[in-house]
Amino acid sequence: MKNIICHAEKERCIKIGEQPLPLCSRCTGVYIGMLIGLIIGLFILRIYECSALKLFYVTLLFAVPAALDGFMQEMMGKKSSNTRRLITGFLLGWIMGLDIMWISLRVIRYQ
């Protein structure tokens, strides 16, 4: 069953017992990573001044594993594991959370 939040294909979902979670492994990692990235970003970005360019490069670095895994899976037919999906999703979500917090702090600071 596909929806706007996640495709939720059963073979790509983490299972608790025999029951699959409503999100796939990668989306689970993204949402957990984003929550942690927002929380950590709130504290780190207030102390450590980071330029937009530096954050852009770090964002690309953290997004590459998820992009490569997805590309190899869809275009090259390479089977990915749920553990790899969870980890690459977490990295992507973590940096997305930091990016959102960085932008939010900039908007608050310059109002």
C-alpha positions as CSV (number, residue, x, y, z in Angstrom):
1,M,0.0,0.0,0.0
2,K,1.6,3.2,-1.1
3,N,0.8,6.5,0.5
4,I,2.2,10.0,0.7
5,I,4.5,9.3,3.6
6,C,6.0,6.0,2.5
7,H,5.5,3.2,-0.1
8,A,5.5,0.7,2.9
9,E,6.3,-2.4,0.8
10,K,6.1,-5.2,3.3
11,E,9.5,-6.8,2.3
12,R,11.2,-3.4,3.0
13,C,9.6,-2.8,6.4
14,I,11.1,-3.6,9.7
15,K,9.0,-6.3,11.5
16,I,8.2,-6.5,15.2
17,G,7.4,-10.2,15.5
18,E,5.5,-11.0,12.3
19,Q,3.9,-7.5,12.1
20,P,5.6,-5.0,9.7
21,L,5.8,-1.4,10.7
22,P,3.8,1.0,8.6
23,L,7.0,2.6,7.3
24,C,9.8,1.1,5.2
25,S,13.3,0.8,6.7
26,R,14.6,3.8,4.9
27,C,11.7,6.1,5.9
28,T,11.9,4.8,9.5
29,G,15.6,5.8,9.5
30,V,14.8,9.2,7.9
31,Y,12.2,10.1,10.5
32,I,14.3,9.0,13.4
33,G,17.3,10.7,12.0
34,M,15.4,13.9,11.4
35,L,14.1,14.0,14.9
36,I,17.6,13.5,16.4
37,G,19.1,16.0,13.9
38,L,16.6,18.7,14.9
39,I,17.3,18.1,18.6
40,I,21.1,18.0,18.2
41,G,21.0,20.9,15.7
42,L,19.2,23.1,18.2
43,F,22.1,22.9,20.6
44,I,25.1,22.5,18.2
45,L,24.1,25.2,15.8
46,R,23.7,27.7,18.5
47,I,27.3,27.2,19.6
48,Y,29.1,26.4,16.4
49,E,28.7,28.9,13.5
50,C,28.4,27.1,10.2
51,S,28.4,28.7,6.8
52,A,25.8,27.8,4.2
53,L,28.4,26.4,1.8
54,K,29.9,24.2,4.5
55,L,26.5,22.8,5.4
56,F,25.7,22.3,1.7
57,Y,28.8,20.1,1.3
58,V,28.1,18.1,4.5
59,T,24.5,17.6,3.3
60,L,25.7,16.2,0.0
61,L,28.1,13.9,1.8
62,F,25.4,12.5,4.0
63,A,22.9,12.2,1.2
64,V,25.2,10.2,-1.1
65,P,24.8,6.8,0.7
66,A,21.0,6.9,0.4
67,A,21.1,8.1,-3.2
68,L,23.7,5.4,-4.2
69,D,21.8,2.7,-2.4
70,G,18.5,3.7,-4.0
71,F,20.1,4.0,-7.4
72,M,21.8,0.7,-7.3
73,Q,18.6,-1.0,-6.1
74,E,16.3,0.6,-8.7
75,M,18.5,0.9,-11.7
76,M,21.0,-1.9,-11.3
77,G,18.8,-4.5,-9.6
78,K,21.1,-4.8,-6.6
79,K,19.2,-6.0,-3.6
80,S,19.6,-3.8,-0.5
81,S,19.1,-5.0,3.1
82,N,16.7,-3.4,5.6
83,T,19.7,-2.6,7.8
84,R,21.4,-0.7,5.0
85,R,18.2,1.1,4.2
86,L,17.8,2.0,7.9
87,I,21.3,3.4,8.2
88,T,21.3,5.3,4.9
89,G,17.9,6.7,5.8
90,F,19.1,7.7,9.3
91,L,22.1,9.6,7.8
92,L,19.8,11.4,5.3
93,G,17.3,12.3,8.0
94,W,19.9,13.4,10.4
95,I,21.4,15.9,8.0
96,M,17.9,17.0,6.9
97,G,17.1,17.8,10.6
98,L,20.3,19.8,10.9
99,D,19.5,21.7,7.7
100,I,16.0,22.5,8.9
101,M,17.3,23.7,12.2
102,W,20.0,25.8,10.5
103,I,17.4,27.5,8.3
104,S,15.1,28.0,11.3
105,L,17.7,29.6,13.4
106,R,18.7,31.9,10.6
107,V,15.1,33.0,10.1
108,I,14.6,33.6,13.8
109,R,18.0,35.5,14.1
110,Y,17.3,37.9,11.2
111,Q,13.7,38.8,11.9
